[in-house]
């Protein structure tokens, strides 16, 4: 999420895009939501 927010701040077209975690959007309606199911941990699982 932090990396996406950094990219958004450098790109005019993305400045209006809301970026958050799944928990951050929970209980709200949006026209479109893009979810990444990638996970990363120290065990590479």
N, C-alpha and C positions, 0 to 999 in steps of 0.2 A: 504494500500500500504506500509506503514512504517513497519508494522509487517511482511509482506511477504519479504521485503528487509532485515530485520533482520534475518529471517530464512534462506534466501539465503546466507548470509554472513557466516553462520555456517555450510553450507552443500556444500561440494566440487562439487557434481553433479549439483547443481543449480546455480553455480557461473556464468555460461555463459547465463543464462536465463534473459531476459529483463523484468522487472516488472514496470508497470506504470499505470496511470489512463486511461480511455477511451479517454479523451482529449489528453493525451500524445501520443497515437497511431494514432490519427485521421490523415487521409491523407497519411498513410504509408501502405505498404504491408508487411505482415508477413506470414510465412508458416502456423502457427496455433496461434489462440488467444483464451484464456480462459477468459470468462466474468462472474463475479458474479453479480447477480441481487438483492442481499440482500441489504437492506438499514437499517439504524439505526438512530433514532433520539430520543430526550427526551420525545416525546409523545408516543413512541413505536408504530408508525404507519407504 
